[in-house]
């Protein structure tokens, strides 16, 4: 029997891929929801005896992703898993520019992937697993920019701030239930990913903080995706996970 189920979005690159690699454990099931597949991940899963499913799903269609997840969970038995976790990791950083110069389509995509899809997937997960009566967790990957405003980052900041606040609300909901899930929106620190390249490469005339991000790279202040994934997953395993619905891994 597969003892633990993890559902992970944005698992095809960056910290998401690093988390997926570290979540491959014997007898567990890992369901990855991403725009693309990571071929090497299947070989690694087979080698350790982990059941891996990779769904190619555009999370701009959050309703479609949530419906697909609901249908899949409905087919599972109470005895299939001993615990279950949803990790909402996927996010989009649109072209960095003041709001007045931003593209409507890019803004819409960033909010759909970064806020709408996590809300809908969390609703589906909590609703369809509530009767399982096993330990359940929701980990939302947030950002310090959800808690601190930054010029030319309206969409990303808004998505992460919204993620933080819906997490607070859902945590209050779950606290009223006899077997409620533990939920946390966690900032993972500053990670050396493609997003960081975009931030430090933007024209400072459009993004006043570009130089600050370039200096972090030069100073070696960025964590690798693998290091960040390990810290995030360690936080997920903590006994007090969910005690604070909004947290930062750097404060742990």
N, C-alpha and C positions, 0 to 999 in steps of 0.2 A: 504494500500500500504506500502511495506517496504521502508522506507525512506533512509536508509543508507546501503551501501554494504561495507563490509570489507572482504578482502581476506588475509589470514594469513598463512604463512608457518611455519613448526616446532612448531605446537601448542599442541603437546601431552605431553610435559614435560617442566620443567624449566620455564624461563621467558615467553616462548611462551604460555604455558598452563595458566600462570598467566594473560597474556594479553587477552587470549581467554575468561577467566572467567570474566574479567573486561569489555570486549566488548559486553557482552550479555545484550542488551537493547531492550525494547519492540518495536515492529514493524521493527526492523533492521534485516538484513541478515548477517550472519557470515559464510564464507566458509573457512574451515580449510584444509590445504594440508599437510599431515604428513605421516610418515611411519606407524604409528599406530593410533588408535582411543582413545579418552578419554571418556569412558562410562558415567562418572558422569557429563560430560559437557552437554550431551543431556538432562538429567533430569533438570539441572539448566536452560537451554535454554527454555524448556517447561514451567518451573515455571514462567518465566518472559515474555513469549510471543515473544521470539526471534526465527527467522528461522535459524536453524543451519544445515549446511551440512559438513560432515567430509569425505574427500577423502583420502583413503589410497593410497599413491603415493610415489614411490621411486624417490627422486629428483636427483639421479645419472642419471636418464633419464630425463634431463631437457627439451629436445625436446618433449618428450611424454607429460610431464606435461603442457608445454606451448600450445601444440596442443589441449589438453583436455580443458584448460582454454579458448582458443579462441573459440572453438566450443560451450562452455557453454555460453559465453558472447554474441555470435552471436544470440542466441535464446532469449535474453532479449530485452524488449521493451524500447524505449526512456522514457517511463513513469514509469518504474519499480522502479527506484531509484532517489532520490534527490541529492545524492552525492556518491562517490565511493573512496575507499582507498585500495591500495595493501601494505602489510607489508611483506617484505622479511626478515624473522627471522632465518630460518633454517641454520645450519652450522655444520661442522664436524671438530673435532680436531683429527688428526691421531696420531699414536704412536709418542711420543715426543722423537726426536733423531736428531742428525746432519743430514744434507741432504745426506751426503755420506753413512749413515747407514739406510736411509729411504726405505720403501717398495714402489715400483712403483704403485702397486694397491691402496695403502692407499693415496698416493699423488694424484693420479687421482681422487679418490672419493672425497677428500677434495676440490679439485678445481672445480669439477663438481657441488657439492652441494653448495659450498660457493660462487662461482663466475658465472659459466656457467648458472645454473638454475635461479638465480636472474636476470641475463641479459635477458634470454629468456622469463621469466614470465613478466618482466617489459615491454619488447617489445610487448608481446601479450596484456597486460592490456592497455597500452597506445594506441596501434593501434586499438583495438576493442571498446574502450570507447570514442575515440576522437570525434565522432559525437554526443555523448550524451548531450554535452553542459551543463553539471553540474559540480560543483566543484570536482576535482579529485586530489588525492595525492598519492605519492609513498614514503614509509618510508623504507629505507634499514638499517637493524641493523648491524652496523659496529663494530669496536673495536679500542681501542688505539693502538693495535698492527698492525693496518693497517697504522699507522703513525709513528711507532717506531719499529725499527728492534730488534729482540731478537733471541739469539742462540737457535737452535733446534726447531724453529717455522717457517721454510721456507714456508710451504704450507699454514698455517693459516694466516701468515702475508701477503703473496702474494694474497690470496683470498680477504682479507679485503682491502688491498691497491687497488686492481683492482676494488672492489666494490665502493670505494670512487671515483675513477677516472671515471668510467663509469657513476656514478651519476652526476659528474660535466659536462660531455659531454651531457647527456640526459637533464640536466637542461638548457643548452644552446639551445638545440633543442626546448624544450618546450617554452622557452622565445620568440621564433620567431613566435609562434602561437597565434591567437586571443584568444583562450580558452585553452591554454596550462596547463598542470598539474604542480603542485608544487611537487618538489622532493628533498629529503634530505637523506644523509647517516649519521646516528647518532650513535656515540659511547655511550653505555648505562651505563658505569661505570663498576666497578668490582663486580660481582654478585656471591653469594654462590650457585653454581650449581655443577652438576657432573663434568663439565669441570674443575672447580677449584680443585676438589678432585684429578683429574688426574694430574694437574699441580703441586700441592704441594706434591704429592706422588711419583713423578718420581725420579729416582736415580740422585743425583746432578752431578754424573760423565757424565750423558747424558744431563742434563739440569741445567746449572749453576744458573738459577734464581729460582730453586725449593724452596730454603730457604726463599726467599723474599715472595713468595706466602704463605708459611706456616706461616710466621710472620703476614701477613695481616689477616689470619684467627684467629690467637691467639689474635691479637690486636682488633678484632671486627670491622675491616675496611670494611668488605664485606656487601653489601646490600642484602636483601632477594629477591627472584624472584618477590614476590608481590610488594615490595617497588620499585624495578627497573621498573616493568611493569607500575606502576602508574606514575612514572616520565617520562617514554618514551611516554605514551599516553597523558600526560599533554603537553609535547612538541609538539606532533602531532596536538593538538588543538590550539596552539598559532597562533595569527594573523600573525606573521612574519615567520611562517613555510615555509621553502623553500628559504628564503632570503639568507641564507648561505647553499649551497648544501652539504657541509661537516661540521659537527658540533659535539659537545660533550655535553651530557646532564648535565655534571658537570659544564659547563661554562654558563649554562642558568641562 
